[in-house]
Amino acid sequence: MKTKRYVNDENFIAGMTMKDETELENNNMALHACENPENIIINRKKLATSLQCDLASFVCANQTHSANFHKVTLSDIGRGSEQLETAIQDTDALYTYEPNIVLCSFTADCVPIIFHNEKTGLIGVIHSGWGGTVKEITTKLFKHLKQVEQCDPKEFSVQIGAALSQEKFEVDEDVYLKFKDLGYADEFMYFNDKTNKYHIDNQLTVKKQLELTGIPVDQITIDRTCTYKDPNGFSYREDRQCGRHLSFIMRKS
């Protein structure tokens, strides 16, 4: 099973599953975009085994490109792990202080954000497609963590996972204007005269949002793998029937 491991130390393990032609449905991890749910359960169980935990430890959300987030508690363990119906509804970011829970986020071009706080043990995942980015889901979640959870932004380490590259993320003026209205994304966009399309770097826009919330730039890492161009990537732009990557993080007890 192809998996990127972004963090793997005595306290945290985090990473992102990749497309793998040797696995069922190319290692698709999404129940909402699959041929056979049983295949997805098998793939997820393999991931759980590699993380030395059970699939019942996974927590998944029903992502809707919202700016909604959810604090995961012990009562949420297992939600969405084997059935779509039990997933946390209308939510695109999860965080928790609880150990031995695997927080999950699903993407196929959208930007996955995985983060942890070494001092408090808080972990989280964010799904930020262009809709989530212009709604500033990342900004809103970290403001909440500062104000409600009393977190210090300087204590976070953040990984931005593989996503659609600027070259392949071309949009019309309506989307461009939404990014322009943010007021800080101009340097991450350009216009292609030949195609009359705008190209946006969603990863760098998210990185800017993280910086603006006070996270030190040297504590933000970006995986610049393009999910469209890389053969190990699932790309919705390339194939509307594609599977999904699963970005994950767990704090070890």
C-alpha positions as CSV (number, residue, x, y, z in Angstrom):
1,M,0.0,0.0,0.0
2,K,1.5,3.3,-1.1
3,T,1.4,5.8,1.7
4,K,3.4,9.0,2.3
5,R,4.5,9.3,5.9
6,Y,4.8,13.0,6.8
7,V,5.3,12.5,10.5
8,N,6.3,9.4,12.4
9,D,7.9,9.9,15.8
10,E,7.2,8.6,19.3
11,N,4.2,10.9,19.7
12,F,2.5,11.4,16.3
13,I,2.0,9.6,13.0
14,A,0.6,11.4,10.0
15,G,0.5,10.9,6.3
16,M,-1.5,10.4,3.1
17,T,-2.5,7.3,1.2
18,M,-1.6,7.4,-2.5
19,K,-3.0,5.7,-5.6
20,D,-1.8,2.1,-5.9
21,E,-2.7,-0.1,-8.9
22,T,-1.9,-3.2,-6.8
23,E,-4.7,-2.5,-4.4
24,L,-8.5,-2.7,-4.7
25,E,-9.9,0.2,-6.7
26,N,-6.3,1.6,-6.9
27,N,-6.2,2.1,-3.1
28,N,-9.3,4.3,-3.1
29,M,-10.2,5.2,0.5
30,A,-13.6,6.9,0.0
31,L,-17.0,5.3,0.6
32,H,-18.7,8.2,-1.1
33,A,-16.8,7.6,-4.4
34,C,-16.3,3.9,-4.9
35,E,-17.4,0.9,-6.9
36,N,-17.9,-1.4,-4.0
37,P,-17.9,-0.3,-0.3
38,E,-16.4,-3.6,0.8
39,N,-13.2,-2.8,-1.2
40,I,-12.9,0.5,0.7
41,I,-13.3,-1.2,4.1
42,I,-10.5,-3.7,3.1
43,N,-8.2,-0.8,2.0
44,R,-8.9,1.1,5.3
45,K,-8.3,-2.0,7.4
46,K,-4.9,-2.3,5.7
47,L,-4.1,1.3,6.5
48,A,-5.2,0.7,10.1
49,T,-2.9,-2.3,10.4
50,S,0.0,-0.2,9.2
51,L,-0.8,2.3,11.9
52,Q,-1.0,-0.4,14.5
53,C,-4.6,0.3,15.3
54,D,-8.1,-0.8,14.4
55,L,-10.4,0.7,11.8
56,A,-12.8,1.4,14.7
57,S,-10.3,4.1,15.7
58,F,-11.0,6.1,12.5
59,V,-13.2,9.2,12.5
60,C,-14.5,10.5,9.2
61,A,-16.6,13.5,8.1
62,N,-19.1,14.0,5.3
63,Q,-17.2,16.8,3.5
64,T,-19.2,19.5,1.8
65,H,-16.7,22.2,0.9
66,S,-17.9,24.1,4.0
67,A,-16.0,26.1,6.6
68,N,-17.4,23.9,9.4
69,F,-15.2,22.1,11.9
70,H,-15.8,19.6,14.7
71,K,-14.1,18.8,17.9
72,V,-13.8,15.1,18.1
73,T,-14.5,13.4,21.4
74,L,-14.5,9.8,22.6
75,S,-18.1,9.6,21.7
76,D,-17.2,10.1,18.0
77,I,-14.8,7.2,17.7
78,G,-15.6,5.0,14.7
79,R,-17.9,7.5,13.0
80,G,-17.8,7.1,9.3
81,S,-15.2,4.4,9.5
82,E,-17.3,1.7,7.9
83,Q,-20.6,3.5,7.0
84,L,-21.2,6.9,5.3
85,E,-24.4,7.3,7.4
86,T,-22.4,7.5,10.7
87,A,-19.9,10.1,9.5
88,I,-19.9,13.6,11.1
89,Q,-22.2,15.6,8.8
90,D,-21.4,18.7,6.8
91,T,-17.9,19.1,8.2
92,D,-14.6,19.7,6.5
93,A,-12.2,19.9,9.5
94,L,-11.7,17.8,12.5
95,Y,-9.5,18.2,15.6
96,T,-9.1,16.4,18.9
97,Y,-7.0,16.1,22.0
98,E,-7.7,12.4,22.4
99,P,-4.9,9.8,21.7
100,N,-5.3,6.8,19.5
101,I,-7.9,8.3,17.3
102,V,-7.2,8.5,13.6
103,L,-8.6,11.7,12.1
104,C,-9.3,11.4,8.4
105,S,-9.7,13.8,5.4
106,F,-10.4,12.8,1.8
107,T,-9.1,14.6,-1.3
108,A,-8.6,14.2,-5.0
109,D,-7.0,17.6,-6.0
110,C,-8.2,19.6,-3.0
111,V,-5.7,20.7,-0.4
112,P,-5.3,18.4,2.7
113,I,-3.9,20.1,5.8
114,I,-2.6,18.0,8.7
115,F,-1.5,19.6,11.9
116,H,-0.4,18.8,15.4
117,N,0.6,20.7,18.6
118,E,3.6,19.1,20.2
119,K,2.9,20.8,23.6
120,T,-0.8,20.2,24.0
121,G,-1.2,17.0,21.9
122,L,-3.9,18.5,19.8
123,I,-4.1,17.1,16.3
124,G,-6.3,17.9,13.3
125,V,-7.1,17.6,9.6
126,I,-8.6,20.1,7.1
127,H,-10.1,19.6,3.7
128,S,-9.7,22.8,1.7
129,G,-10.8,22.7,-1.9
130,W,-11.1,26.1,-3.6
131,G,-14.5,26.5,-2.0
132,G,-13.1,25.9,1.5
133,T,-10.1,28.2,0.8
134,V,-12.3,31.2,-0.2
135,K,-14.5,30.5,2.8
136,E,-11.2,30.6,4.8
137,I,-11.9,27.3,6.7
138,T,-8.2,27.1,7.7
139,T,-8.2,30.7,9.1
140,K,-11.5,30.2,10.9
141,L,-10.4,26.9,12.5
142,F,-7.1,28.3,13.8
143,K,-8.8,31.4,15.1
144,H,-11.1,29.1,17.0
145,L,-8.1,27.1,18.4
146,K,-6.5,30.3,19.6
147,Q,-9.6,31.9,21.1
148,V,-11.6,28.8,22.4
149,E,-8.9,26.2,23.0
150,Q,-6.3,28.8,24.1
151,C,-3.7,27.4,21.6
152,D,-0.5,29.3,20.7
153,P,-0.1,29.3,16.9
154,K,3.7,29.1,17.4
155,E,3.3,25.6,18.8
156,F,1.7,24.1,15.7
157,S,3.5,22.1,13.0
158,V,1.5,21.9,9.8
159,Q,1.8,19.7,6.7
160,I,0.1,20.6,3.5
161,G,-0.4,17.4,1.5
162,A,-0.3,16.6,-2.2
163,A,-2.9,18.5,-4.3
164,L,-3.6,20.0,-7.7
165,S,-0.8,22.2,-9.0
166,Q,-1.2,25.7,-10.1
167,E,-0.5,24.6,-13.7
168,K,-3.4,22.3,-13.7
169,F,-5.8,24.4,-11.6
170,E,-7.3,26.6,-14.2
171,V,-10.5,28.5,-13.5
172,D,-12.8,31.2,-14.9
173,E,-13.1,34.7,-13.7
174,D,-15.8,34.0,-11.1
175,V,-13.4,31.8,-9.1
176,Y,-10.5,34.1,-9.7
177,L,-12.5,37.0,-8.2
178,K,-13.3,35.0,-5.1
179,F,-9.6,34.5,-4.5
180,K,-8.8,38.1,-5.3
181,D,-11.4,39.2,-2.7
182,L,-9.3,37.5,0.0
183,G,-6.9,40.4,-0.4
184,Y,-3.7,38.2,0.0
185,A,-3.8,35.7,-2.9
186,D,-2.8,37.9,-5.9
187,E,0.7,36.6,-6.0
188,F,-0.6,33.0,-6.2
189,M,-2.5,33.6,-9.5
190,Y,-1.8,34.3,-13.1
191,F,-3.8,34.7,-16.3
192,N,-3.2,32.6,-19.4
193,D,-3.9,34.7,-22.5
194,K,-4.0,31.6,-24.8
195,T,-6.8,29.9,-22.9
196,N,-8.5,32.9,-21.2
197,K,-8.2,31.0,-17.9
198,Y,-6.8,31.9,-14.5
199,H,-4.4,29.6,-12.7
200,I,-4.4,29.5,-8.9
201,D,-2.0,28.0,-6.5
202,N,-4.4,26.7,-3.8
203,Q,-1.6,25.2,-1.7
204,L,0.3,28.5,-1.4
205,T,-3.0,30.4,-0.7
206,V,-3.6,28.0,2.2
207,K,0.0,28.4,3.4
208,K,-0.6,32.2,3.4
209,Q,-3.7,31.7,5.5
210,L,-1.7,29.6,8.0
211,E,1.0,32.3,8.2
212,L,-1.6,35.0,8.8
213,T,-2.9,33.1,11.8
214,G,0.5,33.2,13.3
215,I,2.0,29.9,12.5
216,P,5.8,30.3,11.8
217,V,6.7,29.7,8.2
218,D,9.4,27.3,9.1
219,Q,6.8,25.0,10.8
220,I,4.7,24.7,7.6
221,T,5.7,22.0,5.1
222,I,4.3,21.5,1.6
223,D,4.2,18.4,-0.5
224,R,4.3,19.8,-4.0
225,T,3.2,16.5,-5.7
226,C,0.5,17.3,-8.3
227,T,-2.4,14.9,-8.0
228,Y,-3.1,15.4,-11.7
229,K,0.4,15.0,-13.1
230,D,1.7,12.3,-10.7
231,P,0.7,8.7,-11.5
232,N,0.2,8.1,-7.8
233,G,-2.4,10.8,-7.5
234,F,-6.2,10.7,-7.7
235,S,-7.4,13.7,-9.7
236,Y,-11.0,14.7,-10.0
237,R,-10.1,17.1,-12.7
238,E,-8.6,14.3,-14.8
239,D,-11.2,11.7,-14.0
240,R,-14.6,12.4,-12.4
241,Q,-14.9,8.7,-11.4
242,C,-11.6,8.7,-9.5
243,G,-11.0,7.5,-6.0
244,R,-9.8,9.6,-3.0
245,H,-6.6,9.9,-0.9
246,L,-7.0,9.7,2.8
247,S,-4.9,12.1,4.9
248,F,-4.6,11.0,8.5
249,I,-3.1,11.9,11.8
250,M,-3.0,10.1,15.2
251,R,-1.4,10.9,18.5
252,K,0.1,7.8,20.1
253,S,-0.6,7.2,23.8
